Amino acid sequence: MADPIAVLGGVCADVRPAVAADAVLGMVPAAVAAPATVAEASEVMRAATGHGLAILPRGTGTKLAWGTRPDRCDLVVDTTRLDRVIEHAAGDLVVRVEAGLTMARLAAELGPAGQQLALDPPVSAAAVTAGQGAAGAGQGTVGGVIATGAAGPRRLRYGAPRDLLIGITVVLADGTVAASGGKVVKNVAGYDLGKLFTGSFGTLGLIAEAAFRLHPLPQTTAYVTLTCSTAADALAAVGAAVESQLVPSAAEIDRPEAGQPVSVCLLFEGTAEAITERVARMRDILGSGAQAGGAPPAWWGRSIAGADATALRIVFAPGALPFVLDAVDQAAVTAGIMGAGALRPAIRGSAGAGVLNAALDPQTSPDAAASFVAALRRRLAAPPKWGDVPGGSVTVVHAPTGIRDEVDAWGPVTAAELMQAVKDQFDPDQLMAPGRFAGGI
């Protein structure tokens, strides 16, 4: 392998040998390069791949533990110097930024104009462990949020990153700078780069810039909470909220372990006068147990799993909430019967949008975790009585090394050939985060 420092010294002003803190899931790269401009990033990529170096993009690193361990990682390209707000067209509710800008700084830039990028990815597992809970803390960079497709409670109303992204500029493995969508100079015909790169985990190229559709900041917010004794009751509450004309921005649930009550929390945003009426009507719909307040519960918007725990993402048809919670409980029982020990998975997430997160205790053994994930995937693959509704998917977001080695993080891949064809088109030498994505891509 070529020496990255020697290869990149003439094209990037900030190149250094990697240290242990730069490791990606235990794999320490040879070097870290931090380009300050898109042009410099292009030169870094061209020089690195020209010498056969495998590259992994990184922002602040809050989501480096997500996905699978790369097959190779010779060079980390650090985007944190690409942190400018390029254009904020407040009248058009559009912003264009560089990918290394943190979500916290972006919020601070947009706030004085009364605007927001309505993405609220959960505070990272590492930040949860460190006790960080401030708005924007631990949410990472714009590029990292796009690359992982991260979204939080308000996805119900505003969508995920791919729904708010209107333009993107990327640097491909060979150094080509390509762009598509709005607020860009050059478009790449035939590709919606925004949708391809969202959730790609760095396997297609380096995200350099992004343009987003913005929303006004609400004048006020309010939360309606309800404790439900069963999953069916929780579904009824969430369904009543989502199907009403009261337009909640989020409908979240939290269940610390099987057999415990399910907490439901609904977020409402808008003007003070309208919020008061909407909340009152929602409480009438939900009944006497519903409570209203100006602050969310402590668990709201936080990762359910600490850095040492196993975190899963379960995606399903929203109306199947009771089936999914029962499947989680039965999978835990199955794992216990197989000798893996008692499991008590916690559940939290966007019940209204059909995305839940599950967490296994840090003491869970690799055998127990593998048994649980396999059983849950079997139960959700072909759910009974769902008709034409597809089954749910289960992804291991992050896990300790022993569990990561035992469990396929992504599970069955339905479009492996198509995904590989896209990878081959953008990264023919397989040098962008190789092995980091589903199917070993």
C-alpha positions in Angstrom: 0.0 0.0 0.0 1.2 3.5 -0.8 2.1 5.8 2.1 -1.0 8.1 2.4 1.1 10.9 3.9 3.4 10.9 0.9 0.6 10.6 -1.6 -1.5 13.4 -0.2 1.1 15.8 1.2 1.1 17.8 -2.1 -2.6 18.1 -2.5 -4.0 18.7 1.0 -2.7 21.1 3.6 -4.1 19.1 6.6 -2.8 15.4 6.5 -1.7 13.5 9.5 -1.0 10.0 10.6 -4.0 8.4 12.2 -4.2 7.6 15.9 -6.3 5.2 18.0 -9.1 7.8 18.3 -9.5 7.7 14.5 -10.4 4.0 14.5 -13.6 2.9 12.7 -15.1 0.0 14.6 -11.7 -1.0 15.8 -9.9 -0.5 12.5 -7.3 2.2 12.6 -6.6 3.9 9.2 -3.1 4.9 8.1 -3.9 8.6 7.8 -6.5 11.3 8.1 -6.9 14.1 5.6 -9.1 17.2 6.2 -9.7 19.2 3.0 -10.9 22.7 3.4 -12.6 23.2 0.0 -14.5 21.0 -2.4 -11.6 21.4 -4.9 -9.1 20.1 -2.3 -11.4 17.2 -1.4 -11.5 16.3 -5.1 -7.7 16.3 -5.3 -7.5 14.1 -2.1 -10.0 11.6 -3.5 -8.2 11.5 -6.9 -4.8 11.0 -5.4 -5.9 8.5 -2.8 -7.8 6.2 -5.1 -5.2 6.6 -7.8 -2.8 4.8 -5.4 -5.4 2.2 -4.3 -6.2 3.6 -0.9 -9.6 2.7 0.6 -11.4 5.8 1.9 -14.0 6.4 4.6 -15.6 9.8 5.0 -16.1 11.1 8.5 -17.7 14.2 10.1 -17.7 14.5 13.9 -17.9 10.8 14.2 -21.1 10.5 16.1 -22.4 7.7 13.8 -19.1 5.9 13.0 -20.3 3.0 15.1 -23.4 2.5 12.8 -23.3 0.0 10.0 -20.8 -2.7 9.5 -17.0 -2.7 9.9 -15.3 -1.8 6.6 -13.2 -4.4 4.9 -10.4 -1.8 4.5 -9.8 1.7 5.8 -6.6 3.3 4.7 -7.6 6.9 4.8 -10.3 8.8 6.7 -11.4 12.0 4.9 -12.5 14.4 7.7 -15.1 16.9 6.5 -15.2 19.1 9.5 -13.3 21.9 7.7 -16.0 21.9 5.1 -18.3 23.8 7.4 -19.6 26.9 5.6 -23.2 28.1 5.1 -22.9 28.8 1.4 -26.3 30.5 0.8 -29.3 31.0 3.0 -32.2 32.2 0.8 -34.5 33.0 3.6 -37.3 34.3 1.3 -37.3 31.0 -0.6 -36.9 28.8 2.6 -33.8 27.2 1.1 -30.3 26.8 2.5 -27.1 25.4 0.9 -24.3 24.3 3.2 -21.1 22.3 3.2 -21.4 18.8 4.5 -19.1 19.2 7.5 -21.3 21.8 9.2 -22.7 20.5 12.4 -26.5 20.3 12.9 -26.1 22.5 16.0 -24.3 25.3 14.1 -26.9 25.1 11.3 -29.7 25.5 13.7 -27.9 28.5 15.2 -27.5 30.1 11.8 -31.1 29.6 10.8 -32.7 30.5 14.1 -32.4 34.3 13.8 -34.4 34.2 10.6 -37.1 32.2 12.3 -36.3 29.1 10.2 -35.2 25.5 10.7 -34.1 22.4 9.0 -36.8 20.2 10.4 -34.6 17.2 11.1 -34.1 16.0 14.6 -31.9 12.9 14.5 -31.6 11.3 18.0 -28.8 12.3 20.2 -26.0 9.8 19.6 -25.4 6.8 21.8 -22.0 8.3 22.8 -23.7 11.6 23.8 -26.3 9.7 25.8 -23.6 7.9 27.7 -21.9 11.3 28.3 -25.1 12.8 29.5 -25.5 15.3 26.7 -29.0 16.3 25.9 -28.9 19.9 24.6 -30.6 20.7 21.2 -28.2 19.7 18.4 -25.7 18.1 20.8 -24.5 14.7 19.6 -26.4 14.9 16.3 -23.3 15.2 14.1 -22.8 16.9 10.8 -25.1 17.5 7.8 -23.2 15.0 5.7 -23.3 12.4 8.4 -27.1 12.8 8.8 -27.5 12.4 5.1 -25.1 9.4 4.8 -26.9 7.5 7.5 -30.4 8.7 6.7 -30.9 9.6 10.4 -34.2 11.1 11.4 -36.0 11.6 14.7 -39.5 12.1 16.1 -40.6 14.8 13.6 -40.1 12.5 10.6 -43.9 12.0 10.9 -44.6 15.5 9.7 -41.5 16.6 7.9 -40.0 13.4 6.6 -36.4 12.0 6.7 -33.3 13.6 5.1 -34.2 12.4 1.6 -37.5 14.3 1.8 -36.0 17.6 2.7 -32.9 17.4 0.5 -33.4 19.3 -2.7 -29.8 19.3 -4.1 -26.5 17.7 -3.4 -22.8 18.0 -4.5 -20.6 14.9 -4.1 -17.0 14.0 -4.9 -16.7 10.6 -6.5 -13.9 8.1 -5.8 -11.9 9.3 -8.9 -12.2 13.0 -7.8 -15.1 13.9 -10.1 -17.3 16.6 -8.6 -21.0 15.8 -9.5 -24.2 17.5 -8.5 -27.9 17.1 -8.9 -31.1 18.8 -7.8 -31.8 22.4 -7.0 -29.3 25.2 -6.0 -26.5 23.6 -8.0 -24.6 24.7 -11.1 -24.1 21.3 -12.8 -26.7 18.5 -12.9 -25.9 14.9 -13.5 -28.4 13.5 -16.0 -30.1 10.2 -15.1 -29.3 10.2 -11.4 -31.1 11.5 -8.3 -27.9 11.8 -6.3 -29.7 12.9 -3.2 -31.7 9.8 -2.9 -28.8 7.5 -3.9 -26.4 9.0 -1.3 -28.9 9.3 1.5 -28.3 6.3 3.7 -25.3 5.1 1.6 -22.9 5.1 4.5 -20.1 6.6 2.4 -20.0 3.7 0.0 -20.7 5.8 -3.2 -18.6 8.9 -2.6 -18.0 11.9 -0.4 -20.9 14.2 0.3 -19.5 17.8 -0.1 -22.5 20.1 -0.1 -26.3 19.9 0.4 -29.3 22.1 -0.3 -32.4 21.8 1.9 -36.0 22.9 2.0 -36.6 24.8 5.3 -39.6 25.4 7.5 -40.5 28.2 9.8 -39.8 27.8 13.4 -43.0 27.3 15.3 -44.1 30.0 17.7 -44.7 27.4 20.4 -44.8 23.7 21.0 -46.8 21.4 23.3 -46.8 17.8 24.2 -49.7 15.4 25.0 -48.7 12.3 26.9 -50.7 9.2 27.7 -49.8 5.9 29.5 -51.3 2.9 27.9 -51.5 -0.5 29.5 -51.3 -2.5 26.2 -49.8 -2.2 22.8 -53.3 -2.2 21.3 -54.2 0.9 23.4 -51.0 2.6 22.3 -51.9 1.9 18.7 -55.4 3.3 19.2 -53.9 6.5 20.7 -51.3 7.0 18.0 -53.8 6.1 15.2 -56.4 8.6 16.6 -53.7 11.3 16.6 -52.3 10.6 13.2 -55.7 10.2 11.5 -57.2 13.4 13.1 -57.0 16.8 11.5 -55.0 18.1 14.4 -51.6 17.5 12.6 -49.2 16.3 15.2 -45.6 16.7 14.2 -44.6 13.5 16.0 -46.2 10.4 17.6 -43.6 8.6 19.8 -43.8 5.6 22.2 -41.5 4.3 24.9 -41.6 0.9 26.6 -38.7 0.2 29.0 -39.3 -3.6 28.8 -41.8 -6.3 28.0 -44.9 -6.3 30.2 -44.5 -2.6 31.2 -47.0 0.1 30.2 -46.4 1.9 26.9 -45.8 5.7 27.1 -47.2 7.7 24.2 -46.2 11.3 23.5 -47.5 13.5 20.8 -45.8 16.8 19.6 -47.9 19.8 18.4 -46.3 22.9 16.8 -47.8 26.2 15.7 -49.1 29.4 17.1 -50.0 29.7 20.7 -53.7 30.2 20.1 -54.0 27.3 17.7 -51.9 25.0 19.9 -54.2 25.5 22.9 -57.2 24.5 20.9 -55.5 21.5 19.1 -54.2 20.2 22.4 -57.6 20.5 24.1 -59.2 18.6 21.2 -56.5 15.9 21.3 -57.1 15.4 25.0 -60.8 15.0 24.4 -60.1 12.4 21.8 -57.7 10.4 24.0 -59.7 10.6 27.2 -59.1 11.6 30.8 -55.7 10.0 31.0 -54.1 12.4 28.5 -51.9 15.1 30.0 -50.6 18.3 28.3 -47.4 20.3 28.9 -44.7 22.4 27.3 -41.9 20.0 27.8 -41.3 16.5 26.5 -40.6 13.4 28.7 -37.0 12.8 29.5 -36.7 10.0 26.9 -37.8 12.1 24.0 -35.4 12.4 21.1 -32.7 10.4 22.8 -31.1 7.2 21.5 -32.5 4.3 23.4 -29.1 2.6 23.7 -25.9 3.7 25.3 -22.6 3.3 23.4 -22.0 -0.2 24.9 -25.5 -1.6 24.2 -27.0 -3.2 21.1 -29.4 -0.9 19.2 -31.7 -2.2 16.5 -34.0 -0.3 14.0 -37.3 -1.9 13.2 -39.2 -0.6 10.2 -42.8 -1.7 9.7 -46.3 -0.7 8.6 -47.5 1.7 11.3 -50.8 -0.1 11.8 -48.9 -3.2 12.9 -47.6 -1.8 16.2 -49.1 -4.5 18.4 -47.9 -7.2 16.2 -44.3 -5.7 16.2 -44.2 -5.4 20.0 -45.5 -8.9 20.4 -42.9 -10.1 17.9 -40.2 -8.4 20.0 -41.4 -10.1 23.1 -41.8 -13.5 21.5 -38.3 -13.2 20.0 -36.9 -12.5 23.4 -38.7 -15.6 24.8 -37.4 -17.7 21.9 -33.8 -16.6 22.6 -34.3 -17.5 26.3 -35.7 -21.0 25.4 -32.6 -21.6 23.3 -30.4 -21.1 26.3 -29.4 -17.6 25.5 -30.7 -16.2 28.8 -33.6 -13.8 29.7 -33.8 -10.8 27.4 -35.8 -7.6 28.2 -35.5 -5.4 25.1 -36.5 -1.8 25.5 -38.5 -0.1 22.7 -38.7 3.5 21.7 -39.5 5.4 18.5 -41.8 6.9 15.9 -44.8 4.6 16.1 -46.7 7.0 13.9 -44.1 6.7 11.1 -43.5 3.0 11.5 -39.9 3.2 12.8 -39.0 1.8 16.2 -35.6 1.4 18.0 -34.9 -1.5 20.3 -32.1 -1.9 22.7 -30.5 -5.0 24.4 -28.7 -4.7 27.7 -24.9 -4.2 27.4 -24.5 -7.5 29.2 -26.3 -9.4 26.5 -24.2 -12.2 25.1 -23.4 -12.6 21.4 -25.4 -15.9 21.3 -28.4 -14.2 22.9 -28.3 -11.2 20.6 -28.0 -13.5 17.5 -30.9 -15.7 18.6 -33.1 -12.6 19.3 -32.3 -10.9 16.0 -32.9 -14.1 14.0 -36.2 -14.8 15.7 -37.4 -11.3 15.3 -36.5 -11.2 11.6 -38.4 -14.5 11.0 -41.5 -13.2 12.8 -41.5 -9.9 10.9 -40.6 -11.3 7.4 -44.1 -12.6 6.6 -46.6 -11.2 9.1 -50.0 -12.9 9.1 -53.1 -11.0 8.1 -51.2 -8.0 6.7 -52.5 -8.7 3.2 -50.3 -6.9 0.7 -48.5 -4.9 3.3 -44.8 -5.9 3.3 -43.1 -7.3 6.3 -40.9 -5.4 8.6 -37.1 -5.1 8.5 -34.6 -5.3 11.4 -31.2 -3.6 11.2 -28.5 -3.7 13.8 -27.5 0.0 14.1 -24.6 -0.5 16.5 -23.4 -3.3 18.8 -20.4 -4.4 20.8 -17.7 -6.2 18.8 -18.7 -9.7 19.9 -22.3 -9.2 18.8 -21.3 -7.4 15.6 -19.2 -10.5 14.7 -22.1 -12.9 15.3 -25.0 -10.9 13.7 -25.5 -9.8 10.2 -26.2 -6.1 10.8 -28.4 -5.6 7.7 -30.2 -8.9 7.3 -31.6 -10.1 4.0 -31.0 -7.8 1.0 -33.8 -7.7 -1.6 -32.1 -5.7 -4.3 -28.5 -6.8 -4.0 -27.7 -7.0 -7.7 -29.1 -3.5 -8.4 -27.3 -2.1 -5.4 -24.0 -3.6 -6.5 -24.6 -2.3 -10.0 -25.0 1.3 -8.6 -21.8 0.8 -6.5 -19.9 -0.4 -9.5 -21.0 2.7 -11.5 -19.9 5.2 -8.8 -17.0 3.3 -7.3 -15.7 0.7 -9.8 -12.6 -0.1 -7.8 -14.6 -0.6 -4.6 -12.5 1.9 -2.6 -15.3 3.9 -0.9 -15.9 2.4 2.6 -15.8 -1.2 1.2 -18.0 -3.6 3.0 -19.7 -1.0 5.1 -23.1 -1.3 3.6 -25.8 -4.0 3.2 -24.7 -7.1 1.2 -21.0 -6.4 1.8 -21.1 -3.4 -0.5 
